[in-house]
Amino acid sequence: MDLKIYYQKIREKRASIAEPFPVVASHETADGGKTGVLTEVTPELAAKLIVDGVAQMATPEDAAQFRRSQAEAKKAADEARAASQVQVTVMPKELLEQFRKKG
Protein backbone atom coordinates (compact mmCIF):
# COMPACT_ATOMS: atom_id res chain seq x y z
CA MET A 1 0.00 0.00 0.00
CA ASP A 2 1.32 3.41 -0.94
CA LEU A 3 0.97 5.60 2.15
CA LYS A 4 1.01 8.83 0.14
CA ILE A 5 -2.06 7.73 -1.80
CA TYR A 6 -3.75 6.44 1.37
CA TYR A 7 -3.34 9.72 3.25
CA GLN A 8 -4.26 11.72 0.15
CA LYS A 9 -7.57 9.81 0.01
CA ILE A 10 -8.18 10.59 3.68
CA ARG A 11 -7.47 14.30 3.11
CA GLU A 12 -9.81 14.38 0.09
CA LYS A 13 -12.58 12.64 2.00
CA ARG A 14 -12.05 14.99 4.98
CA ALA A 15 -12.40 18.00 2.69
CA SER A 16 -15.78 16.71 1.49
CA ILE A 17 -17.22 16.43 5.02
CA ALA A 18 -18.90 19.70 6.01
CA GLU A 19 -20.38 18.76 9.39
CA PRO A 20 -18.36 19.42 12.55
CA PHE A 21 -19.44 16.03 13.98
CA PRO A 22 -20.73 13.71 11.24
CA VAL A 23 -22.58 10.49 11.96
CA VAL A 24 -21.20 7.33 10.35
CA ALA A 25 -22.78 3.90 9.96
CA SER A 26 -20.52 0.90 10.41
CA HIS A 27 -20.03 -2.02 8.04
CA GLU A 28 -19.66 -5.62 9.12
CA THR A 29 -16.00 -6.48 9.69
CA ALA A 30 -14.07 -9.71 10.17
CA ASP A 31 -13.12 -8.72 13.71
CA GLY A 32 -16.72 -8.54 14.94
CA GLY A 33 -17.92 -5.15 13.71
CA LYS A 34 -21.69 -4.96 13.23
CA THR A 35 -23.49 -3.43 10.29
CA GLY A 36 -25.44 -0.22 10.80
CA VAL A 37 -24.12 0.92 14.18
CA LEU A 38 -24.34 4.71 14.17
CA THR A 39 -21.64 6.81 15.81
CA GLU A 40 -20.94 10.54 15.93
CA VAL A 41 -17.24 11.18 15.25
CA THR A 42 -14.84 13.93 14.21
CA PRO A 43 -14.53 14.63 10.49
CA GLU A 44 -10.94 13.33 10.50
CA LEU A 45 -11.99 10.00 12.02
CA ALA A 46 -15.00 9.74 9.71
CA ALA A 47 -12.73 10.19 6.69
CA LYS A 48 -10.34 7.51 7.93
CA LEU A 49 -13.15 5.04 8.66
CA ILE A 50 -14.67 5.59 5.22
CA VAL A 51 -11.33 5.24 3.40
CA ASP A 52 -10.58 2.09 5.43
CA GLY A 53 -13.95 0.68 4.32
CA VAL A 54 -15.32 0.06 7.81
CA ALA A 55 -17.99 2.78 7.73
CA GLN A 56 -20.00 5.05 5.51
CA MET A 57 -21.70 8.37 6.08
CA ALA A 58 -25.14 7.91 7.61
CA THR A 59 -28.12 9.20 5.68
CA PRO A 60 -29.44 12.57 6.88
CA GLU A 61 -32.58 10.86 8.18
CA ASP A 62 -30.57 8.27 10.13
CA ALA A 63 -28.28 10.97 11.52
CA ALA A 64 -31.25 13.08 12.64
CA GLN A 65 -32.90 10.06 14.32
CA PHE A 66 -29.59 9.15 16.01
CA ARG A 67 -29.19 12.67 17.39
CA ARG A 68 -32.80 12.70 18.63
CA SER A 69 -32.30 9.40 20.44
CA GLN A 70 -29.04 10.67 21.96
CA ALA A 71 -30.78 13.84 23.16
CA GLU A 72 -33.60 11.79 24.70
CA ALA A 73 -31.11 9.50 26.44
CA LYS A 74 -29.23 12.50 27.84
CA LYS A 75 -32.48 14.07 29.06
CA ALA A 76 -33.49 10.82 30.78
CA ALA A 77 -30.06 10.49 32.40
CA ASP A 78 -30.18 14.11 33.59
CA GLU A 79 -33.65 13.59 35.06
CA ALA A 80 -32.55 10.40 36.82
CA ARG A 81 -29.52 12.16 38.25
CA ALA A 82 -31.65 15.09 39.44
CA ALA A 83 -34.18 12.73 41.02
CA SER A 84 -31.46 10.89 42.92
CA GLN A 85 -30.10 14.04 44.53
CA VAL A 86 -31.28 14.74 48.06
CA GLN A 87 -31.62 18.36 49.08
CA VAL A 88 -31.15 19.22 52.71
CA THR A 89 -31.83 22.56 54.33
CA VAL A 90 -30.23 23.33 57.67
CA MET A 91 -32.04 25.80 59.88
CA PRO A 92 -31.91 26.74 63.52
CA LYS A 93 -34.21 24.85 65.87
CA GLU A 94 -35.99 28.07 66.81
CA LEU A 95 -36.95 28.75 63.18
CA LEU A 96 -38.26 25.20 62.82
CA GLU A 97 -40.42 25.66 65.89
CA GLN A 98 -41.82 28.88 64.42
CA PHE A 99 -42.83 27.03 61.23
CA ARG A 100 -44.48 24.27 63.23
CA LYS A 101 -46.51 26.77 65.27
CA LYS A 102 -47.74 28.59 62.13
CA GLY A 103 -48.71 25.49 60.17
Secondary structure, 3 states (H helix, E strand, C coil): CCHHHHHHHHHHHHHCCCCCCCEEEECCCCCCCCCCCEEECCHHHHHHHHHHCCEEECCHHHHHHHHHHHHHHHHHHHHHHHHHCCCCCCCCHHHHHHHHHHC
